[in-house]
Amino acid sequence: MIRSIVLSAAFAAIALPAAAGTAFTAKLAAPADGQSSVVAASAVWTCEADTCVAELNRRTATVRTCKKVASEVGVLASFGSADDSLSEEDLAECNKAAKD
């Protein structure tokens, strides 16, 4: 009985951090036009002025995810998390999907 409780606690300690999302930021090239939130890449992005933020269930920034955000909010000046951001080349590719 105690063994199963210890194993369950150990599993929970390992699994819970993996389930947590990563904060991503999309910096807009121009301030948002009154949008307070949009849904893109299976997340709700909260936008204020020229910055949109969301919790994503991934650790790395990808062009694919960036394109989904740009198609909703417009041209981005940067995209990524505290640990990973898109390169200038990847950001240029991302912005091809930006809404007008």
N, C-alpha and C positions, 0 to 999 in steps of 0.2 A: 504494500500500500504506500509506504513512504517512498519507496523507489519510484513508483509511477508518478507521485507528486513532484519529486525532484526532477524527473525526466520531463514532465510537462512544463515545469517552470523554466528549465533550461531551453526547451524548444521555443517557448514564448519569448524568452530574452533574445533569441537569435532571430526569430521570425518578425517580431514587431518592428525593429528598425528597418528591415527590408521593405515593409509595407508602407513606410512613411514616404511622402512625396518630397520633391525637391523644388525649391522656390526658383522660378524662372522670371526674368524681366525682359520685356520688349520695349526698347526705347524708340519712340516714334520720331521720324524726321521732322514732323510738324505736330503741334498739339492736337489732341482729339477734339472733334467737333461736337462736344456735349455728350458723347457716349460715356456712360459710367461703367458698363460691363458688356462683354461680348463672350460668346461661346465659340471656342476654337480648340482643336486638338484634344477633344474630350475633356475640356476644363473651362471653368468660368474665369475670364480675365477681367480684373478690376482695373479700370483706367482712370487716371487723374492727370490732367495737363498732357505731358508728353511721355508718360510712363504707364505701362500696363504690366501687371504681375499676376501670376497664377502658380498653383502647386501642381506639378506634373509627376506622374508615376514613372519617371525615367531620370537618369543621372546626367546624360550628355545631351548637348544641344545638337539638333540635326536640321539640315536644310528642309527636310520634309515637314517637320513640326513648324519651323519658322514660316514656311509658305502658307500653312493653314492659318497662322496668326495674321500674317501680312494681308491675306485675302480678305480678312475681316476689318482690320484697323488701318491699313495703308502702308506706305513705305516706312521701313525701319532703319534706324541709325545703328542699332546694335541688338543682339539677341543672345541670351544665354543665362547661365546660373552663376553663382559665386565661384564655382569650380571650373566651368567650361563655357566658352563663348565661341560663336562662329567667327571664322576668319573673314577678311574683307572680300575674298573671292566667293566664299559660301554665302555671305550676306548679299552680294550682288545677284547671285543665283536666286536666293530667297525672294528678293524684291521684284523679280519678274512676275511673281504671282500677286503683287500688291494691288489692292483695289484702287481705282482712280479717284 
